[in-house]
Amino acid sequence: MQQLPNLHKSTIDLLKKGKNLLAFSGGVDSSALFFILKENDIDFNLAIVNYGMREQSLKEVNYADGLCLKYKKEFFLHTCSLENSNFEYNARVERYTFFEEIIKKESYTNLITAHQLNDKLEWFLMQLGRGSGLVEMLGMSEVQDRDQYKIVRPLLHVSRKNIQNFLDTNHILHFIDKSNHSDKYKRNRIRHKYANSFIDEFENGLIKSFDYLENDVNLLLPKNEINIKKLFILKRETLDLRNIRQIDKVVKKMGVLMSKTQREEIIKTKDCVISDKIAIVFTQNSIFISPFVKSDMPKKFKELCRVNKIPAKIRPYLYIEDINPTFFSELSHKP
């Protein structure tokens, strides 16, 4: 194929070693990525969500099904109906729930998405406008660890214009979502007013700047994480800003994107549950993070937790997962 965008070698190597699921929509980016992966001899299967909101939705599903039949790939389809209120957020929750069910059932190691350079800049500008910090502004990375899999975005350094050129040059069928042209959504307004024209003029410099910023963030973030199953223990830093950066990174692995309000609650209370899913508790020197569960526990186990200074909200998870509470004191005494 002509004008094939170059993927990073490290990303290609990662995908060739793993079992891959491609999040597909039939749009510009995912249609291009389907053939880019194929040309790089990367094996993958395909998943698509039909929200039934547009007339062409069925055509997109049939297109995906046809590609899978032609190229002998497994095809996973989820059909749902969502309310218009806060549609973008609800749609994201719906599709990632679907993807993660497949990943767990079929033992996939990588979820491939078709986010590209324009998406990354749009996200950056949205977070900049919300008063976010650098970690939040760079929330979209090429390889991102989740609890039991990785999200891989091979096109994150490729502009939408180059992707469109690849499709046009090779006459690849794709669909245009008309809602992308509407300024009803904040992201579209940022795209049309700022991001597209900026990338058109400064694409190469932007790619380099994002690389520098990613390296800076990796140097700034503390690397004091210990985890046992889904229990994470972080070294508590003096500055709350550094603590929230650590917590944000771990919580993303566990499948939750924190809001500004949730970050403020964590810093204020030092002992809370977010999204009814994750318990976060500060002790004098550590930060404990685990799934939030409830369970009756034997008195002996609770006493063992107390002696070993395990926070109350964390204890039921240890009990359910049969994690010995003495591990923490043992870790604390290691040189």
Backbone torsions as a table, in degrees:
resi	resn	phi	psi	omega
1	MET	NA	149.3	-176.8
2	GLN	-88.3	154.3	177.0
3	GLN	51.4	43.7	-179.7
4	LEU	-73.1	117.1	178.4
5	PRO	-60.1	139.6	180.0
6	ASN	-80.1	128.9	172.9
7	LEU	-94.0	152.7	177.0
8	HIS	-66.2	137.4	-177.4
9	LYS	-58.6	-40.1	-179.1
10	SER	-62.0	-35.0	178.6
11	THR	-71.4	-42.6	176.9
12	ILE	-59.2	-45.7	-179.9
13	ASP	-61.2	-42.7	179.4
14	LEU	-60.9	-45.6	-177.3
15	LEU	-69.8	-34.8	-180.0
16	LYS	-69.1	-23.5	179.6
17	LYS	-86.6	-18.0	-171.7
18	GLY	-107.5	-178.4	173.6
19	LYS	-106.2	121.0	-164.3
20	ASN	-115.7	138.3	174.3
21	LEU	-119.4	122.9	179.7
22	LEU	-94.7	123.4	173.3
23	ALA	-78.8	112.3	-170.4
24	PHE	-115.9	147.5	176.3
25	SER	-131.8	-18.1	-174.3
26	GLY	89.6	-0.8	179.2
27	GLY	-80.2	-172.0	-176.8
28	VAL	-55.7	-54.8	-170.4
29	ASP	-70.5	-47.9	-176.6
30	SER	-72.5	-31.1	176.5
31	SER	-65.1	-43.0	177.1
32	ALA	-64.0	-44.0	-176.5
33	LEU	-63.4	-35.7	177.3
34	PHE	-52.1	-49.8	-175.6
35	PHE	-79.3	-28.7	176.5
36	ILE	-66.3	-42.9	176.8
37	LEU	-63.4	-44.0	-179.7
38	LYS	-60.7	-43.3	-178.7
39	GLU	-68.6	-23.4	177.2
40	ASN	-92.2	12.0	178.2
41	ASP	57.2	38.5	176.6
42	ILE	-98.8	125.9	-179.6
43	ASP	-82.3	139.4	179.8
44	PHE	-162.5	160.3	169.9
45	ASN	-118.0	177.9	-165.1
46	LEU	-132.0	139.8	176.4
47	ALA	-131.4	138.7	-179.3
48	ILE	-138.5	145.1	176.6
49	VAL	-112.9	129.5	176.5
50	ASN	-107.3	109.7	179.6
51	TYR	-85.2	-11.4	178.5
52	GLY	66.5	24.6	-176.0
53	MET	-91.2	-19.4	-174.7
54	ARG	-127.8	153.6	-177.8
55	GLU	-62.2	-33.4	-175.0
56	GLN	-85.1	1.0	-177.6
57	SER	-55.8	-43.3	-178.8
58	LEU	-66.1	-35.7	177.2
59	LYS	-63.7	-39.3	179.1
60	GLU	-64.8	-41.8	178.2
61	VAL	-64.2	-44.0	179.4
62	ASN	-64.6	-36.1	177.3
63	TYR	-62.7	-46.7	178.9
64	ALA	-60.7	-44.2	179.9
65	ASP	-62.2	-41.6	179.6
66	GLY	-64.7	-40.8	177.2
67	LEU	-61.1	-42.3	-178.4
68	CYS	-67.1	-38.5	177.2
69	LEU	-65.3	-43.0	-177.1
70	LYS	-66.7	-41.4	-173.8
71	TYR	-105.5	12.7	173.4
72	LYS	57.1	58.6	177.9
73	LYS	-122.2	150.0	175.3
74	GLU	-71.6	146.2	-175.0
75	PHE	-127.0	122.7	179.1
76	PHE	-115.2	127.4	-177.3
77	LEU	-124.4	135.9	174.0
78	HIS	-127.3	124.3	178.4
79	THR	-111.4	132.0	-178.2
80	CYS	-149.6	169.9	177.2
81	SER	-131.0	125.2	-177.3
82	LEU	-119.9	153.0	175.4
83	GLU	-72.7	153.0	-180.0
84	ASN	-68.5	-26.2	-179.9
85	SER	-64.8	122.6	-179.8
86	ASN	53.1	44.5	-173.0
87	PHE	-61.1	-44.8	-175.2
88	GLU	-59.1	-44.8	179.9
89	TYR	-65.0	-48.3	-178.2
90	ASN	-63.8	-36.2	179.0
91	ALA	-65.6	-40.8	179.0
92	ARG	-62.4	-45.4	179.0
93	VAL	-61.3	-42.8	-178.0
94	GLU	-62.5	-47.5	-175.1
95	ARG	-72.8	-35.5	179.3
96	TYR	-72.6	-31.6	173.0
97	THR	-61.5	-43.5	177.6
98	PHE	-63.3	-49.1	-179.9
99	PHE	-58.5	-43.8	-175.7
100	GLU	-70.5	-29.5	174.2
101	GLU	-64.2	-42.5	178.3
102	ILE	-66.0	-45.8	-178.5
103	ILE	-57.0	-44.5	-178.9
104	LYS	-68.4	-44.8	-176.6
105	LYS	-69.2	-39.1	-173.5
106	GLU	-102.7	2.9	176.9
107	SER	60.7	43.8	173.2
108	TYR	-75.1	147.7	178.7
109	THR	-104.5	-22.0	-177.9
110	ASN	-133.7	134.1	168.9
111	LEU	-104.1	116.6	-177.6
112	ILE	-95.9	126.5	175.7
113	THR	-119.7	159.7	-171.9
114	ALA	-99.9	25.2	175.6
115	HIS	-60.0	141.1	-178.7
116	GLN	-131.2	-173.3	-170.7
117	LEU	-57.8	-41.3	179.0
118	ASN	-61.9	-40.2	177.4
119	ASP	-60.8	-41.6	-178.2
120	LYS	-64.6	-42.9	178.8
121	LEU	-68.1	-39.5	177.4
122	GLU	-59.9	-44.8	177.5
123	TRP	-61.4	-45.3	179.8
124	PHE	-56.6	-47.4	-178.0
125	LEU	-68.9	-36.9	177.0
126	MET	-62.2	-45.0	179.9
127	GLN	-68.6	-36.9	176.7
128	LEU	-59.9	-41.7	179.1
129	GLY	-69.8	-20.1	179.6
130	ARG	-91.3	-3.3	-178.3
131	GLY	80.9	28.8	-178.0
132	SER	-81.9	166.2	176.2
133	GLY	-88.8	178.5	-173.5
134	LEU	-63.0	-39.0	-179.5
135	VAL	-61.4	-42.7	178.9
136	GLU	-67.7	-39.3	-179.0
137	MET	-65.6	-29.0	178.8
138	LEU	-101.9	31.2	-174.8
139	GLY	-65.3	-15.4	-178.4
140	MET	-103.5	104.3	-179.7
141	SER	-115.9	162.7	-173.9
142	GLU	-66.5	-37.8	175.5
143	VAL	-129.3	123.2	-176.0
144	GLN	-130.5	125.6	-179.6
145	ASP	-75.1	131.7	167.3
146	ARG	-112.3	-177.0	-172.9
147	ASP	-57.4	-50.3	-175.5
148	GLN	-126.9	14.1	180.0
149	TYR	-160.7	176.5	176.3
150	LYS	-117.5	142.4	168.0
151	ILE	-92.0	125.8	-177.9
152	VAL	-119.4	127.4	-179.3
153	ARG	-120.1	83.5	-172.1
154	PRO	-65.5	-22.0	-174.7
155	LEU	-98.6	14.0	-171.7
156	LEU	-66.1	-16.5	178.1
157	HIS	-103.7	8.3	-176.8
158	VAL	-112.1	131.6	-177.6
159	SER	-76.8	156.5	178.2
160	ARG	-60.7	-36.1	179.9
161	LYS	-62.4	-43.1	178.6
162	ASN	-66.6	-35.3	177.7
163	ILE	-66.6	-43.2	177.9
164	GLN	-62.8	-39.8	177.5
165	ASN	-61.2	-39.9	178.4
166	PHE	-61.9	-43.9	179.1
167	LEU	-64.5	-45.7	-177.0
168	ASP	-66.3	-42.7	-179.0
169	THR	-61.9	-36.7	-176.2
170	ASN	-100.8	7.0	175.8
171	HIS	53.6	48.3	-179.1
172	ILE	-92.2	128.5	179.4
173	LEU	-64.5	137.9	174.3
174	HIS	-157.2	164.5	-177.3
175	PHE	-116.7	147.8	178.4
176	ILE	-106.9	123.3	176.6
177	ASP	-82.3	111.6	-175.3
178	LYS	-63.0	-23.4	179.5
179	SER	-66.1	-18.8	177.7
180	ASN	-68.7	-16.6	-179.0
181	HIS	-91.1	-10.4	-176.4
182	SER	-85.9	134.7	177.1
183	ASP	-86.3	15.3	175.8
184	LYS	-63.0	-35.3	-177.9
185	TYR	-95.5	139.1	-177.7
186	LYS	-57.4	-41.1	-177.9
187	ARG	-62.1	-38.9	177.9
188	ASN	-64.8	-38.7	179.5
189	ARG	-63.6	-42.5	177.9
190	ILE	-63.9	-41.1	179.9
191	ARG	-59.7	-50.5	-172.6
192	HIS	-75.8	-34.1	-174.9
193	LYS	-88.4	-30.3	-171.1
194	TYR	-127.7	-54.9	-166.2
195	ALA	-66.0	-49.5	-174.6
196	ASN	-59.9	-47.7	-177.9
197	SER	-67.5	-34.5	179.0
198	PHE	-65.2	-45.2	-179.9
199	ILE	-66.3	-38.9	178.7
200	ASP	-55.6	-35.8	-175.7
201	GLU	-93.7	-32.0	-170.1
202	PHE	-126.5	31.2	-172.6
203	GLU	-55.6	-52.2	-175.9
204	ASN	-63.7	-42.9	178.7
205	GLY	-65.4	-36.7	179.4
206	LEU	-64.0	-43.2	178.9
207	ILE	-59.8	-44.8	178.9
208	LYS	-64.1	-42.4	-179.1
209	SER	-63.0	-42.2	178.1
210	PHE	-62.4	-38.2	177.6
211	ASP	-62.3	-45.3	178.9
212	TYR	-62.2	-44.1	-178.3
213	LEU	-64.4	-40.8	178.0
214	GLU	-61.0	-42.4	178.9
215	ASN	-64.9	-40.2	178.7
216	ASP	-62.0	-44.3	-179.7
217	VAL	-62.5	-42.6	179.3
218	ASN	-62.6	-33.0	177.4
219	LEU	-73.6	-34.0	-175.9
220	LEU	-78.1	-33.0	-176.2
221	LEU	-71.6	132.5	176.4
222	PRO	-63.5	151.0	-180.0
223	LYS	-122.6	63.6	-176.1
224	ASN	-119.7	33.3	-173.4
225	GLU	-88.8	132.3	172.2
226	ILE	-122.3	134.7	175.9
227	ASN	-139.1	143.8	175.9
228	ILE	-128.6	112.6	-172.1
229	LYS	56.1	-119.6	180.0
230	LYS	-105.8	18.9	173.5
231	LEU	-96.3	126.1	178.6
232	PHE	-118.3	137.5	176.9
233	ILE	-125.5	122.5	-179.2
234	LEU	-112.8	148.9	172.4
235	LYS	-73.2	127.7	179.9
236	ARG	-75.2	127.6	179.1
237	GLU	-93.5	162.3	178.7
238	THR	-67.4	-40.5	-178.0
239	LEU	-88.0	126.5	178.6
240	ASP	-62.8	-29.2	178.8
241	LEU	-60.6	-41.9	178.1
242	ARG	-69.0	-36.3	178.1
243	ASN	-63.2	-45.6	-177.0
244	ILE	-68.3	-29.8	176.3
245	ARG	-64.8	-43.4	178.2
246	GLN	-62.8	-46.5	-177.5
247	ILE	-62.6	-43.6	-178.8
248	ASP	-58.2	-42.2	-179.3
249	LYS	-63.7	-42.7	-178.9
250	VAL	-69.3	-44.0	-177.2
251	VAL	-63.6	-34.3	175.5
252	LYS	-62.2	-40.1	176.7
253	LYS	-58.7	-32.4	-176.4
254	MET	-88.0	4.6	171.8
255	GLY	92.2	16.4	179.6
256	VAL	-123.4	129.7	172.7
257	LEU	-97.8	115.3	-175.1
258	MET	-76.9	145.5	174.0
259	SER	-89.6	168.3	177.4
260	LYS	-60.2	-39.6	-179.8
261	THR	-63.0	-41.1	179.0
262	GLN	-66.1	-39.2	177.3
263	ARG	-62.0	-42.2	179.6
264	GLU	-64.7	-38.0	178.3
265	GLU	-64.0	-42.2	179.5
266	ILE	-60.1	-48.1	-178.0
267	ILE	-66.2	-36.6	-177.8
268	LYS	-73.2	-46.4	-172.8
269	THR	-90.5	-32.3	-175.0
270	LYS	60.7	12.7	-177.5
271	ASP	-163.7	93.7	-174.4
272	CYS	-155.7	171.9	175.5
273	VAL	-120.9	128.9	179.8
274	ILE	-109.9	140.1	179.3
275	SER	55.9	22.1	-178.1
276	ASP	58.2	19.6	-173.8
277	LYS	-124.2	-35.2	-168.7
278	ILE	-127.8	126.7	176.7
279	ALA	-92.7	133.8	179.5
280	ILE	-131.2	120.0	-175.9
281	VAL	-135.3	129.6	175.3
282	PHE	-91.9	137.4	165.9
283	THR	-113.4	-173.5	-175.8
284	GLN	-59.2	-40.2	-175.1
285	ASN	-120.1	-7.0	-173.2
286	SER	-134.9	166.5	171.8
287	ILE	-126.7	122.4	179.3
288	PHE	-99.7	134.8	176.7
289	ILE	-134.8	129.2	177.9
290	SER	-155.3	165.1	170.4
291	PRO	-57.9	142.4	178.8
292	PHE	-89.2	115.5	178.3
293	VAL	-133.5	163.0	176.4
294	LYS	-121.4	139.3	-179.9
295	SER	-162.9	142.8	170.6
296	ASP	-70.9	137.7	-177.6
297	MET	-127.1	144.2	175.9
298	PRO	-61.9	150.6	-179.3
299	LYS	-59.5	-38.3	-179.5
300	LYS	-62.2	-40.8	-179.8
301	PHE	-66.9	-43.0	179.9
302	LYS	-62.6	-38.6	178.9
303	GLU	-66.8	-38.8	177.7
304	LEU	-62.9	-39.4	176.5
305	CYS	-64.0	-42.6	-179.0
306	ARG	-62.9	-45.4	-179.2
307	VAL	-62.4	-36.0	-177.8
308	ASN	-92.8	9.9	173.5
309	LYS	60.1	43.0	174.2
310	ILE	-89.9	123.8	-178.6
311	PRO	-59.9	149.2	-173.7
312	ALA	-59.3	-40.4	-177.1
313	LYS	-68.9	-19.0	-177.0
314	ILE	-90.8	-24.0	-171.4
315	ARG	-59.2	-43.9	-179.0
316	PRO	-59.8	-34.5	178.8
317	TYR	-66.3	-42.2	177.6
318	LEU	-59.9	-41.8	-177.9
319	TYR	-65.7	-46.3	-179.2
320	ILE	-63.8	-37.3	-177.7
321	GLU	-91.0	3.8	178.0
322	ASP	57.2	45.3	176.4
323	ILE	-96.7	125.2	-177.6
324	ASN	-70.1	121.7	-178.3
325	PRO	-60.4	-18.3	-178.2
326	THR	-71.4	-10.8	-177.6
327	PHE	-58.7	-34.5	-173.0
328	PHE	-69.5	-43.5	178.5
329	SER	-65.9	-33.7	178.3
330	GLU	-65.7	-40.8	177.8
331	LEU	-65.7	-39.7	-177.1
332	SER	-63.6	-26.5	-177.1
333	HIS	-96.3	0.5	176.4
334	LYS	-72.5	143.8	-179.5
335	PRO	-71.0	NA	NA
